[in-house]
């Protein structure tokens, strides 16, 4: 089972991701991630992705995020 999660960290300011976005990206860095303009996604096993997402959310919130939205998709 492959799981893909996307995190969107707010507040968002185009061209200026801010420390809260950078913190989430850095927390996901040990895992293969795809950094996009409106979200960062990570892919792997359920345990890997849940662990990475938890780290990303914690880092973003501790760095000043006001909202973190998560979308997860399972590919059988």
N, CA, C and O atoms as a Tripos MOL2 file, in Angstrom:
@<TRIPOS>MOLECULE
protein
  304   303    76     0     0
PROTEIN
NO_CHARGES

@<TRIPOS>ATOM
      1 N           0.8470   -1.1790    0.0000 N.3       1 UNK1
      2 CA          0.0000    0.0000    0.0000 C.3       1 UNK1
      3 C           0.8900    1.2380    0.0000 C.2       1 UNK1
      4 O           1.7920    1.3660    0.8270 O.2       1 UNK1
      5 N           0.6330    2.1290   -0.9140 N.am      2 UNK2
      6 CA          1.3680    3.3850   -1.0240 C.3       2 UNK2
      7 C           0.4490    4.5190   -0.5790 C.2       2 UNK2
      8 O          -0.7080    4.5890   -0.9930 O.2       2 UNK2
      9 N           0.9660    5.4000    0.2590 N.am      3 UNK3
     10 CA          0.1940    6.5260    0.7780 C.3       3 UNK3
     11 C           0.8800    7.8130    0.3660 C.2       3 UNK3
     12 O           2.1030    7.9360    0.4310 O.2       3 UNK3
     13 N           0.0670    8.7730   -0.0610 N.am      4 UNK4
     14 CA          0.5810   10.1020   -0.4180 C.3       4 UNK4
     15 C          -0.1950   11.1260    0.4010 C.2       4 UNK4
     16 O          -1.4250   11.1170    0.4280 O.2       4 UNK4
     17 N           0.5360   11.9980    1.0600 N.am      5 UNK5
     18 CA         -0.0820   13.0680    1.8430 C.3       5 UNK5
     19 C           0.4220   14.4120    1.3390 C.2       5 UNK5
     20 O           1.5870   14.5520    0.9670 O.2       5 UNK5
     21 N          -0.4600   15.3870    1.3320 N.am      6 UNK6
     22 CA         -0.0810   16.7470    0.9630 C.3       6 UNK6
     23 C          -0.4180   17.6740    2.1200 C.2       6 UNK6
     24 O          -1.5260   17.6490    2.6570 O.2       6 UNK6
     25 N           0.5590   18.4920    2.4910 N.am      7 UNK7
     26 CA          0.3720   19.4860    3.5460 C.3       7 UNK7
     27 C           0.3260   20.8670    2.9220 C.2       7 UNK7
     28 O           1.1650   21.2070    2.0880 O.2       7 UNK7
     29 N          -0.6390   21.6500    3.3220 N.am      8 UNK8
     30 CA         -0.7070   23.0520    2.9410 C.3       8 UNK8
     31 C          -0.6010   23.8470    4.2290 C.2       8 UNK8
     32 O          -1.4210   23.6910    5.1340 O.2       8 UNK8
     33 N           0.4120   24.7010    4.3080 N.am      9 UNK9
     34 CA          0.7140   25.4430    5.5330 C.3       9 UNK9
     35 C           0.3550   26.9050    5.3360 C.2       9 UNK9
     36 O           0.7330   27.5140    4.3350 O.2       9 UNK9
     37 N          -0.3720   27.4650    6.2880 N.am     10 UNK10
     38 CA         -0.7880   28.8660    6.2080 C.3      10 UNK10
     39 C          -0.3120   29.6210    7.4310 C.2      10 UNK10
     40 O          -0.0750   28.9830    8.4580 O.2      10 UNK10
     41 N          -0.1570   30.9200    7.3930 N.am     11 UNK11
     42 CA         -0.5500   31.7870    6.2860 C.3      11 UNK11
     43 C           0.4060   31.6320    5.1040 C.2      11 UNK11
     44 O           1.5890   31.3280    5.2570 O.2      11 UNK11
     45 N          -0.1570   31.8530    3.9350 N.am     12 UNK12
     46 CA          0.5840   31.7120    2.6950 C.3      12 UNK12
     47 C           0.7540   33.0790    2.0520 C.2      12 UNK12
     48 O          -0.2000   33.8450    1.9160 O.2      12 UNK12
     49 N           1.9860   33.3650    1.6610 N.am     13 UNK13
     50 CA          2.2840   34.5980    0.9320 C.3      13 UNK13
     51 C           3.1470   34.2110   -0.2620 C.2      13 UNK13
     52 O           4.2700   33.7340   -0.0990 O.2      13 UNK13
     53 N           2.6150   34.4190   -1.4610 N.am     14 UNK14
     54 CA          3.3140   34.0200   -2.6800 C.3      14 UNK14
     55 C           4.7110   34.6310   -2.7340 C.2      14 UNK14
     56 O           4.8940   35.8320   -2.5310 O.2      14 UNK14
     57 N           5.6980   33.7670   -3.0160 N.am     15 UNK15
     58 CA          7.0830   34.2180   -3.1400 C.3      15 UNK15
     59 C           7.8010   34.3790   -1.8170 C.2      15 UNK15
     60 O           9.0030   34.6460   -1.7960 O.2      15 UNK15
     61 N           7.0840   34.2200   -0.7010 N.am     16 UNK16
     62 CA          7.6870   34.3690    0.6160 C.3      16 UNK16
     63 C           7.0940   33.3050    1.5420 C.2      16 UNK16
     64 O           6.1520   33.5750    2.2870 O.2      16 UNK16
     65 N           7.6570   32.0870    1.4870 N.am     17 UNK17
     66 CA          7.0380   30.9980    2.2320 C.3      17 UNK17
     67 C           7.0360   31.1750    3.7480 C.2      17 UNK17
     68 O           6.1720   30.6170    4.4230 O.2      17 UNK17
     69 N           7.9490   31.9110    4.2810 N.am     18 UNK18
     70 CA          7.9700   32.1470    5.7230 C.3      18 UNK18
     71 C           8.5660   30.9810    6.4990 C.2      18 UNK18
     72 O           8.6840   29.8720    5.9790 O.2      18 UNK18
     73 N           8.9400   31.2430    7.7490 N.am     19 UNK19
     74 CA          9.6070   30.2230    8.5660 C.3      19 UNK19
     75 C           8.7210   29.0280    8.8870 C.2      19 UNK19
     76 O           9.2290   27.9210    9.0670 O.2      19 UNK19
     77 N           7.4170   29.2240    8.9630 N.am     20 UNK20
     78 CA          6.5020   28.1200    9.2730 C.3      20 UNK20
     79 C           6.4340   27.1100    8.1150 C.2      20 UNK20
     80 O           6.3160   25.9060    8.3450 O.2      20 UNK20
     81 N           6.5090   27.6030    6.8840 N.am     21 UNK21
     82 CA          6.5200   26.7160    5.7150 C.3      21 UNK21
     83 C           7.8750   26.0230    5.6160 C.2      21 UNK21
     84 O           7.9410   24.8160    5.3840 O.2      21 UNK21
     85 N           8.9380   26.7710    5.7880 N.am     22 UNK22
     86 CA         10.2880   26.1960    5.7400 C.3      22 UNK22
     87 C          10.4460   25.1040    6.8040 C.2      22 UNK22
     88 O          11.0680   24.0730    6.5500 O.2      22 UNK22
     89 N           9.8840   25.3300    7.9850 N.am     23 UNK23
     90 CA          9.9880   24.3420    9.0570 C.3      23 UNK23
     91 C           9.3040   23.0370    8.6670 C.2      23 UNK23
     92 O           9.8400   21.9580    8.9220 O.2      23 UNK23
     93 N           8.1360   23.1220    8.0560 N.am     24 UNK24
     94 CA          7.4220   21.9200    7.6150 C.3      24 UNK24
     95 C           8.2250   21.1880    6.5510 C.2      24 UNK24
     96 O           8.3600   19.9650    6.6030 O.2      24 UNK24
     97 N           8.7500   21.9220    5.5980 N.am     25 UNK25
     98 CA          9.5540   21.3130    4.5280 C.3      25 UNK25
     99 C          10.7810   20.6220    5.1130 C.2      25 UNK25
    100 O          11.0990   19.4950    4.7360 O.2      25 UNK25
    101 N          11.4620   21.2890    6.0250 N.am     26 UNK26
    102 CA         12.6570   20.7020    6.6410 C.3      26 UNK26
    103 C          12.3240   19.4540    7.4500 C.2      26 UNK26
    104 O          13.1110   18.5080    7.4850 O.2      26 UNK26
    105 N          11.1680   19.4480    8.0960 N.am     27 UNK27
    106 CA         10.7610   18.2780    8.8830 C.3      27 UNK27
    107 C          10.4700   17.0850    7.9790 C.2      27 UNK27
    108 O          10.6540   15.9370    8.3850 O.2      27 UNK27
    109 N          10.0210   17.3500    6.7630 N.am     28 UNK28
    110 CA          9.7420   16.2770    5.8130 C.3      28 UNK28
    111 C          10.9950   15.8460    5.0510 C.2      28 UNK28
    112 O          10.9910   14.8080    4.3890 O.2      28 UNK28
    113 N          12.0570   16.6300    5.1390 N.am     29 UNK29
    114 CA         13.2610   16.4230    4.3330 C.3      29 UNK29
    115 C          13.8540   15.0140    4.3880 C.2      29 UNK29
    116 O          14.3170   14.5260    3.3570 O.2      29 UNK29
    117 N          13.8640   14.3420    5.5310 N.am     30 UNK30
    118 CA         14.4520   13.0020    5.5010 C.3      30 UNK30
    119 C          13.6800   12.0410    4.5850 C.2      30 UNK30
    120 O          14.2440   11.0580    4.1030 O.2      30 UNK30
    121 N          12.4280   12.3150    4.3530 N.am     31 UNK31
    122 CA         11.5890   11.4960    3.4810 C.3      31 UNK31
    123 C          11.4960   12.1910    2.1270 C.2      31 UNK31
    124 O          11.5000   13.4200    2.0550 O.2      31 UNK31
    125 N          11.4120   11.4170    1.0660 N.am     32 UNK32
    126 CA         11.2660   11.9820   -0.2820 C.3      32 UNK32
    127 C          10.0210   12.8540   -0.3280 C.2      32 UNK32
    128 O           8.9250   12.3750   -0.0400 O.2      32 UNK32
    129 N          10.1680   14.1140   -0.6830 N.am     33 UNK33
    130 CA          9.0120   15.0130   -0.7290 C.3      33 UNK33
    131 C           9.0140   15.8110   -2.0230 C.2      33 UNK33
    132 O          10.0420   15.9740   -2.6800 O.2      33 UNK33
    133 N           7.8410   16.2970   -2.3620 N.am     34 UNK34
    134 CA          7.6330   17.1030   -3.5620 C.3      34 UNK34
    135 C           7.1330   18.4650   -3.1070 C.2      34 UNK34
    136 O           6.0200   18.5850   -2.5930 O.2      34 UNK34
    137 N           7.9470   19.4810   -3.2950 N.am     35 UNK35
    138 CA          7.6040   20.8250   -2.8330 C.3      35 UNK35
    139 C           6.9470   21.5810   -3.9680 C.2      35 UNK35
    140 O           7.5580   21.7990   -5.0140 O.2      35 UNK35
    141 N           5.7020   21.9800   -3.7630 N.am     36 UNK36
    142 CA          4.9580   22.7080   -4.7790 C.3      36 UNK36
    143 C           4.6150   24.1010   -4.3060 C.2      36 UNK36
    144 O           4.9010   24.4520   -3.1610 O.2      36 UNK36
    145 N           4.0020   24.9100   -5.1720 N.am     37 UNK37
    146 CA          3.7030   26.2930   -4.8140 C.3      37 UNK37
    147 C           2.6100   26.4250   -3.7550 C.2      37 UNK37
    148 O           2.5670   27.4330   -3.0500 O.2      37 UNK37
    149 N           1.7300   25.4390   -3.6260 N.am     38 UNK38
    150 CA          0.6320   25.5460   -2.6640 C.3      38 UNK38
    151 C           0.5940   24.4050   -1.6640 C.2      38 UNK38
    152 O          -0.3040   24.3410   -0.8250 O.2      38 UNK38
    153 N           1.5620   23.5050   -1.7480 N.am     39 UNK39
    154 CA          1.5900   22.3970   -0.8120 C.3      39 UNK39
    155 C           2.8390   21.5580   -0.9990 C.2      39 UNK39
    156 O           3.5110   21.6230   -2.0280 O.2      39 UNK39
    157 N           3.1290   20.7770    0.0120 N.am     40 UNK40
    158 CA          4.2630   19.8720   -0.0340 C.3      40 UNK40
    159 C           3.7300   18.4760    0.2000 C.2      40 UNK40
    160 O           2.9660   18.2450    1.1370 O.2      40 UNK40
    161 N           4.1280   17.5480   -0.6450 N.am     41 UNK41
    162 CA          3.6160   16.1900   -0.5050 C.3      41 UNK41
    163 C           4.7470   15.2150   -0.2090 C.2      41 UNK41
    164 O           5.9090   15.4400   -0.5490 O.2      41 UNK41
    165 N           4.3590   14.1320    0.4340 N.am     42 UNK42
    166 CA          5.2980   13.0820    0.8190 C.3      42 UNK42
    167 C           4.6190   11.7500    0.5210 C.2      42 UNK42
    168 O           3.3990   11.6260    0.6280 O.2      42 UNK42
    169 N           5.4220   10.7530    0.1450 N.am     43 UNK43
    170 CA          4.8710    9.4750   -0.2820 C.3      43 UNK43
    171 C           5.6510    8.3360    0.3440 C.2      43 UNK43
    172 O           6.8680    8.4280    0.5040 O.2      43 UNK43
    173 N           4.9630    7.2670    0.6970 N.am     44 UNK44
    174 CA          5.6250    6.0990    1.2590 C.3      44 UNK44
    175 C           4.6130    5.1740    1.8930 C.2      44 UNK44
    176 O           3.4270    5.2090    1.5640 O.2      44 UNK44
    177 N           5.0890    4.3430    2.8080 N.am     45 UNK45
    178 CA          4.1870    3.4420    3.5330 C.3      45 UNK45
    179 C           3.3450    4.2730    4.4970 C.2      45 UNK45
    180 O           3.6720    5.4250    4.7830 O.2      45 UNK45
    181 N           2.2690    3.6860    4.9890 N.am     46 UNK46
    182 CA          1.3880    4.3920    5.9190 C.3      46 UNK46
    183 C           2.1610    4.8860    7.1330 C.2      46 UNK46
    184 O           2.0230    6.0470    7.5190 O.2      46 UNK46
    185 N           2.9680    4.0310    7.7360 N.am     47 UNK47
    186 CA          3.7280    4.4320    8.9250 C.3      47 UNK47
    187 C           4.7100    5.5540    8.6250 C.2      47 UNK47
    188 O           4.8440    6.4970    9.4050 O.2      47 UNK47
    189 N           5.3990    5.4490    7.4870 N.am     48 UNK48
    190 CA          6.3630    6.4990    7.1120 C.3      48 UNK48
    191 C           5.6630    7.8390    6.9120 C.2      48 UNK48
    192 O           6.1280    8.8710    7.3940 O.2      48 UNK48
    193 N           4.5580    7.8120    6.2070 N.am     49 UNK49
    194 CA          3.8490    9.0550    5.8900 C.3      49 UNK49
    195 C           3.2190    9.6610    7.1450 C.2      49 UNK49
    196 O           3.3010   10.8710    7.3520 O.2      49 UNK49
    197 N           2.5970    8.8390    7.9750 N.am     50 UNK50
    198 CA          2.0150    9.3670    9.2120 C.3      50 UNK50
    199 C           3.0730   10.0040   10.1020 C.2      50 UNK50
    200 O           2.8360   11.0550   10.6980 O.2      50 UNK50
    201 N           4.2180    9.3840   10.1910 N.am     51 UNK51
    202 CA          5.3080    9.9340   10.9920 C.3      51 UNK51
    203 C           5.8090   11.2550   10.4050 C.2      51 UNK51
    204 O           6.0160   12.2260   11.1330 O.2      51 UNK51
    205 N           6.0010   11.2840    9.0920 N.am     52 UNK52
    206 CA          6.4720   12.5050    8.4240 C.3      52 UNK52
    207 C           5.4580   13.6340    8.5620 C.2      52 UNK52
    208 O           5.8290   14.7770    8.8290 O.2      52 UNK52
    209 N           4.1840   13.3170    8.3790 N.am     53 UNK53
    210 CA          3.1310   14.3370    8.4840 C.3      53 UNK53
    211 C           3.0750   14.9010    9.9020 C.2      53 UNK53
    212 O           2.9640   16.1150   10.0790 O.2      53 UNK53
    213 N           3.1490   14.0450   10.9030 N.am     54 UNK54
    214 CA          3.1350   14.5130   12.2860 C.3      54 UNK54
    215 C           4.3030   15.4550   12.5570 C.2      54 UNK54
    216 O           4.1390   16.4900   13.2030 O.2      54 UNK54
    217 N           5.4760   15.0920   12.0610 N.am     55 UNK55
    218 CA          6.6580   15.9570   12.2360 C.3      55 UNK55
    219 C           6.4770   17.2820   11.5100 C.2      55 UNK55
    220 O           6.8280   18.3350   12.0430 O.2      55 UNK55
    221 N           5.9290   17.2370   10.2930 N.am     56 UNK56
    222 CA          5.7140   18.4550    9.5170 C.3      56 UNK56
    223 C           4.7180   19.3890   10.1730 C.2      56 UNK56
    224 O           4.9370   20.5990   10.2250 O.2      56 UNK56
    225 N           3.6240   18.8320   10.6740 N.am     57 UNK57
    226 CA          2.6090   19.6520   11.3460 C.3      57 UNK57
    227 C           3.1900   20.2840   12.6030 C.2      57 UNK57
    228 O           3.0330   21.4830   12.8310 O.2      57 UNK57
    229 N           3.8540   19.4840   13.4080 N.am     58 UNK58
    230 CA          4.4400   20.0140   14.6510 C.3      58 UNK58
    231 C           5.4240   21.1500   14.3660 C.2      58 UNK58
    232 O           5.3730   22.2030   15.0010 O.2      58 UNK58
    233 N           6.3190   20.9210   13.4000 N.am     59 UNK59
    234 CA          7.3290   21.9370   13.0660 C.3      59 UNK59
    235 C           6.6720   23.2190   12.5600 C.2      59 UNK59
    236 O           7.0710   24.3170   12.9450 O.2      59 UNK59
    237 N           5.6660   23.0800   11.6980 N.am     60 UNK60
    238 CA          4.9810   24.2570   11.1560 C.3      60 UNK60
    239 C           4.2890   25.0510   12.2580 C.2      60 UNK60
    240 O           4.4160   26.2740   12.3130 O.2      60 UNK60
    241 N           3.5630   24.3680   13.1300 N.am     61 UNK61
    242 CA          2.8400   25.0480   14.2070 C.3      61 UNK61
    243 C           3.7910   25.7210   15.1900 C.2      61 UNK61
    244 O           3.5410   26.8400   15.6370 O.2      61 UNK61
    245 N           4.8810   25.0360   15.5230 N.am     62 UNK62
    246 CA          5.8600   25.6300   16.4400 C.3      62 UNK62
    247 C           6.5440   26.8420   15.8280 C.2      62 UNK62
    248 O           7.0510   27.6980   16.5520 O.2      62 UNK62
    249 N           6.5640   26.9260   14.4830 N.am     63 UNK63
    250 CA          7.2090   28.0520   13.7970 C.3      63 UNK63
    251 C           6.2120   29.1540   13.4280 C.2      63 UNK63
    252 O           6.5830   30.1150   12.7540 O.2      63 UNK63
    253 N           4.9510   29.0290   13.8600 N.am     64 UNK64
    254 CA          4.0150   30.1280   13.6520 C.3      64 UNK64
    255 C           2.8890   29.8950   12.6630 C.2      64 UNK64
    256 O           2.1570   30.8350   12.3520 O.2      64 UNK64
    257 N           2.7220   28.6910   12.1590 N.am     65 UNK65
    258 CA          1.6140   28.4240   11.2320 C.3      65 UNK65
    259 C           0.2860   28.6340   11.9600 C.2      65 UNK65
    260 O           0.1690   28.3380   13.1490 O.2      65 UNK65
    261 N          -0.6950   29.1370   11.2510 N.am     66 UNK66
    262 CA         -2.0260   29.3120   11.8140 C.3      66 UNK66
    263 C          -2.9640   28.1970   11.3790 C.2      66 UNK66
    264 O          -4.0180   27.9960   11.9840 O.2      66 UNK66
    265 N          -2.5850   27.4720   10.3320 N.am     67 UNK67
    266 CA         -3.3900   26.3570    9.8370 C.3      67 UNK67
    267 C          -2.5040   25.4340    9.0160 C.2      67 UNK67
    268 O          -1.6490   25.8850    8.2540 O.2      67 UNK67
    269 N          -2.7220   24.1380    9.1820 N.am     68 UNK68
    270 CA         -2.0840   23.1430    8.3370 C.3      68 UNK68
    271 C          -3.1950   22.2020    7.8600 C.2      68 UNK68
    272 O          -3.8520   21.5440    8.6670 O.2      68 UNK68
    273 N          -3.3900   22.1490    6.5650 N.am     69 UNK69
    274 CA         -4.3750   21.2460    5.9790 C.3      69 UNK69
    275 C          -3.6580   20.0330    5.4350 C.2      69 UNK69
    276 O          -2.6000   20.1540    4.8170 O.2      69 UNK69
    277 N          -4.2320   18.8570    5.6650 N.am     70 UNK70
    278 CA         -3.6220   17.6120    5.2030 C.3      70 UNK70
    279 C          -4.6310   16.8390    4.3680 C.2      70 UNK70
    280 O          -5.7920   16.6800    4.7470 O.2      70 UNK70
    281 N          -4.1610   16.3670    3.2300 N.am     71 UNK71
    282 CA         -4.9540   15.4930    2.3840 C.3      71 UNK71
    283 C          -4.1430   14.2230    2.1680 C.2      71 UNK71
    284 O          -2.9670   14.2810    1.8080 O.2      71 UNK71
    285 N          -4.7870   13.0630    2.3940 N.am     72 UNK72
    286 CA         -4.0820   11.8000    2.2180 C.3      72 UNK72
    287 C          -4.8450   10.9110    1.2470 C.2      72 UNK72
    288 O          -6.0750   10.8610    1.2520 O.2      72 UNK72
    289 N          -4.0820   10.2140    0.4150 N.am     73 UNK73
    290 CA         -4.6520    9.3090   -0.5780 C.3      73 UNK73
    291 C          -3.9080    7.9890   -0.4790 C.2      73 UNK73
    292 O          -2.6820    7.9650   -0.3700 O.2      73 UNK73
    293 N          -4.6530    6.8920   -0.5180 N.am     74 UNK74
    294 CA         -4.0780    5.5510   -0.4880 C.3      74 UNK74
    295 C          -4.2000    4.9390   -1.8660 C.2      74 UNK74
    296 O          -5.2690    4.9540   -2.4760 O.2      74 UNK74
    297 N          -3.0880    4.3970   -2.3520 N.am     75 UNK75
    298 CA         -3.0760    3.6850   -3.6240 C.3      75 UNK75
    299 C          -2.8490    2.2080   -3.3180 C.2      75 UNK75
    300 O          -1.7960    1.8380   -2.7990 O.2      75 UNK75
    301 N          -3.8270    1.3620   -3.6340 N.am     76 UNK76
    302 CA         -3.6700   -0.0650   -3.3150 C.3      76 UNK76
    303 C          -2.5390   -0.7160   -4.0910 C.2      76 UNK76
    304 O          -2.2860   -1.9100   -3.9300 O.2      76 UNK76
@<TRIPOS>BOND
     1     1     2 1
     2     2     3 1
     3     3     4 2
     4     3     5 am
     5     5     6 1
     6     6     7 1
     7     7     8 2
     8     7     9 am
     9     9    10 1
    10    10    11 1
    11    11    12 2
    12    11    13 am
    13    13    14 1
    14    14    15 1
    15    15    16 2
    16    15    17 am
    17    17    18 1
    18    18    19 1
    19    19    20 2
    20    19    21 am
    21    21    22 1
    22    22    23 1
    23    23    24 2
    24    23    25 am
    25    25    26 1
    26    26    27 1
    27    27    28 2
    28    27    29 am
    29    29    30 1
    30    30    31 1
    31    31    32 2
    32    31    33 am
    33    33    34 1
    34    34    35 1
    35    35    36 2
    36    35    37 am
    37    37    38 1
    38    38    39 1
    39    39    40 2
    40    39    41 am
    41    41    42 1
    42    42    43 1
    43    43    44 2
    44    43    45 am
    45    45    46 1
    46    46    47 1
    47    47    48 2
    48    47    49 am
    49    49    50 1
    50    50    51 1
    51    51    52 2
    52    51    53 am
    53    53    54 1
    54    54    55 1
    55    55    56 2
    56    55    57 am
    57    57    58 1
    58    58    59 1
    59    59    60 2
    60    59    61 am
    61    61    62 1
    62    62    63 1
    63    63    64 2
    64    63    65 am
    65    65    66 1
    66    66    67 1
    67    67    68 2
    68    67    69 am
    69    69    70 1
    70    70    71 1
    71    71    72 2
    72    71    73 am
    73    73    74 1
    74    74    75 1
    75    75    76 2
    76    75    77 am
    77    77    78 1
    78    78    79 1
    79    79    80 2
    80    79    81 am
    81    81    82 1
    82    82    83 1
    83    83    84 2
    84    83    85 am
    85    85    86 1
    86    86    87 1
    87    87    88 2
    88    87    89 am
    89    89    90 1
    90    90    91 1
    91    91    92 2
    92    91    93 am
    93    93    94 1
    94    94    95 1
    95    95    96 2
    96    95    97 am
    97    97    98 1
    98    98    99 1
    99    99   100 2
   100    99   101 am
   101   101   102 1
   102   102   103 1
   103   103   104 2
   104   103   105 am
   105   105   106 1
   106   106   107 1
   107   107   108 2
   108   107   109 am
   109   109   110 1
   110   110   111 1
   111   111   112 2
   112   111   113 am
   113   113   114 1
   114   114   115 1
   115   115   116 2
   116   115   117 am
   117   117   118 1
   118   118   119 1
   119   119   120 2
   120   119   121 am
   121   121   122 1
   122   122   123 1
   123   123   124 2
   124   123   125 am
   125   125   126 1
   126   126   127 1
   127   127   128 2
   128   127   129 am
   129   129   130 1
   130   130   131 1
   131   131   132 2
   132   131   133 am
   133   133   134 1
   134   134   135 1
   135   135   136 2
   136   135   137 am
   137   137   138 1
   138   138   139 1
   139   139   140 2
   140   139   141 am
   141   141   142 1
   142   142   143 1
   143   143   144 2
   144   143   145 am
   145   145   146 1
   146   146   147 1
   147   147   148 2
   148   147   149 am
   149   149   150 1
   150   150   151 1
   151   151   152 2
   152   151   153 am
   153   153   154 1
   154   154   155 1
   155   155   156 2
   156   155   157 am
   157   157   158 1
   158   158   159 1
   159   159   160 2
   160   159   161 am
   161   161   162 1
   162   162   163 1
   163   163   164 2
   164   163   165 am
   165   165   166 1
   166   166   167 1
   167   167   168 2
   168   167   169 am
   169   169   170 1
   170   170   171 1
   171   171   172 2
   172   171   173 am
   173   173   174 1
   174   174   175 1
   175   175   176 2
   176   175   177 am
   177   177   178 1
   178   178   179 1
   179   179   180 2
   180   179   181 am
   181   181   182 1
   182   182   183 1
   183   183   184 2
   184   183   185 am
   185   185   186 1
   186   186   187 1
   187   187   188 2
   188   187   189 am
   189   189   190 1
   190   190   191 1
   191   191   192 2
   192   191   193 am
   193   193   194 1
   194   194   195 1
   195   195   196 2
   196   195   197 am
   197   197   198 1
   198   198   199 1
   199   199   200 2
   200   199   201 am
   201   201   202 1
   202   202   203 1
   203   203   204 2
   204   203   205 am
   205   205   206 1
   206   206   207 1
   207   207   208 2
   208   207   209 am
   209   209   210 1
   210   210   211 1
   211   211   212 2
   212   211   213 am
   213   213   214 1
   214   214   215 1
   215   215   216 2
   216   215   217 am
   217   217   218 1
   218   218   219 1
   219   219   220 2
   220   219   221 am
   221   221   222 1
   222   222   223 1
   223   223   224 2
   224   223   225 am
   225   225   226 1
   226   226   227 1
   227   227   228 2
   228   227   229 am
   229   229   230 1
   230   230   231 1
   231   231   232 2
   232   231   233 am
   233   233   234 1
   234   234   235 1
   235   235   236 2
   236   235   237 am
   237   237   238 1
   238   238   239 1
   239   239   240 2
   240   239   241 am
   241   241   242 1
   242   242   243 1
   243   243   244 2
   244   243   245 am
   245   245   246 1
   246   246   247 1
   247   247   248 2
   248   247   249 am
   249   249   250 1
   250   250   251 1
   251   251   252 2
   252   251   253 am
   253   253   254 1
   254   254   255 1
   255   255   256 2
   256   255   257 am
   257   257   258 1
   258   258   259 1
   259   259   260 2
   260   259   261 am
   261   261   262 1
   262   262   263 1
   263   263   264 2
   264   263   265 am
   265   265   266 1
   266   266   267 1
   267   267   268 2
   268   267   269 am
   269   269   270 1
   270   270   271 1
   271   271   272 2
   272   271   273 am
   273   273   274 1
   274   274   275 1
   275   275   276 2
   276   275   277 am
   277   277   278 1
   278   278   279 1
   279   279   280 2
   280   279   281 am
   281   281   282 1
   282   282   283 1
   283   283   284 2
   284   283   285 am
   285   285   286 1
   286   286   287 1
   287   287   288 2
   288   287   289 am
   289   289   290 1
   290   290   291 1
   291   291   292 2
   292   291   293 am
   293   293   294 1
   294   294   295 1
   295   295   296 2
   296   295   297 am
   297   297   298 1
   298   298   299 1
   299   299   300 2
   300   299   301 am
   301   301   302 1
   302   302   303 1
   303   303   304 2
@<TRIPOS>SUBSTRUCTURE
     1 UNK1         2 RESIDUE 1 A UNK
     2 UNK2         6 RESIDUE 1 A UNK
     3 UNK3        10 RESIDUE 1 A UNK
     4 UNK4        14 RESIDUE 1 A UNK
     5 UNK5        18 RESIDUE 1 A UNK
     6 UNK6        22 RESIDUE 1 A UNK
     7 UNK7        26 RESIDUE 1 A UNK
     8 UNK8        30 RESIDUE 1 A UNK
     9 UNK9        34 RESIDUE 1 A UNK
    10 UNK10       38 RESIDUE 1 A UNK
    11 UNK11       42 RESIDUE 1 A UNK
    12 UNK12       46 RESIDUE 1 A UNK
    13 UNK13       50 RESIDUE 1 A UNK
    14 UNK14       54 RESIDUE 1 A UNK
    15 UNK15       58 RESIDUE 1 A UNK
    16 UNK16       62 RESIDUE 1 A UNK
    17 UNK17       66 RESIDUE 1 A UNK
    18 UNK18       70 RESIDUE 1 A UNK
    19 UNK19       74 RESIDUE 1 A UNK
    20 UNK20       78 RESIDUE 1 A UNK
    21 UNK21       82 RESIDUE 1 A UNK
    22 UNK22       86 RESIDUE 1 A UNK
    23 UNK23       90 RESIDUE 1 A UNK
    24 UNK24       94 RESIDUE 1 A UNK
    25 UNK25       98 RESIDUE 1 A UNK
    26 UNK26      102 RESIDUE 1 A UNK
    27 UNK27      106 RESIDUE 1 A UNK
    28 UNK28      110 RESIDUE 1 A UNK
    29 UNK29      114 RESIDUE 1 A UNK
    30 UNK30      118 RESIDUE 1 A UNK
    31 UNK31      122 RESIDUE 1 A UNK
    32 UNK32      126 RESIDUE 1 A UNK
    33 UNK33      130 RESIDUE 1 A UNK
    34 UNK34      134 RESIDUE 1 A UNK
    35 UNK35      138 RESIDUE 1 A UNK
    36 UNK36      142 RESIDUE 1 A UNK
    37 UNK37      146 RESIDUE 1 A UNK
    38 UNK38      150 RESIDUE 1 A UNK
    39 UNK39      154 RESIDUE 1 A UNK
    40 UNK40      158 RESIDUE 1 A UNK
    41 UNK41      162 RESIDUE 1 A UNK
    42 UNK42      166 RESIDUE 1 A UNK
    43 UNK43      170 RESIDUE 1 A UNK
    44 UNK44      174 RESIDUE 1 A UNK
    45 UNK45      178 RESIDUE 1 A UNK
    46 UNK46      182 RESIDUE 1 A UNK
    47 UNK47      186 RESIDUE 1 A UNK
    48 UNK48      190 RESIDUE 1 A UNK
    49 UNK49      194 RESIDUE 1 A UNK
    50 UNK50      198 RESIDUE 1 A UNK
    51 UNK51      202 RESIDUE 1 A UNK
    52 UNK52      206 RESIDUE 1 A UNK
    53 UNK53      210 RESIDUE 1 A UNK
    54 UNK54      214 RESIDUE 1 A UNK
    55 UNK55      218 RESIDUE 1 A UNK
    56 UNK56      222 RESIDUE 1 A UNK
    57 UNK57      226 RESIDUE 1 A UNK
    58 UNK58      230 RESIDUE 1 A UNK
    59 UNK59      234 RESIDUE 1 A UNK
    60 UNK60      238 RESIDUE 1 A UNK
    61 UNK61      242 RESIDUE 1 A UNK
    62 UNK62      246 RESIDUE 1 A UNK
    63 UNK63      250 RESIDUE 1 A UNK
    64 UNK64      254 RESIDUE 1 A UNK
    65 UNK65      258 RESIDUE 1 A UNK
    66 UNK66      262 RESIDUE 1 A UNK
    67 UNK67      266 RESIDUE 1 A UNK
    68 UNK68      270 RESIDUE 1 A UNK
    69 UNK69      274 RESIDUE 1 A UNK
    70 UNK70      278 RESIDUE 1 A UNK
    71 UNK71      282 RESIDUE 1 A UNK
    72 UNK72      286 RESIDUE 1 A UNK
    73 UNK73      290 RESIDUE 1 A UNK
    74 UNK74      294 RESIDUE 1 A UNK
    75 UNK75      298 RESIDUE 1 A UNK
    76 UNK76      302 RESIDUE 1 A UNK
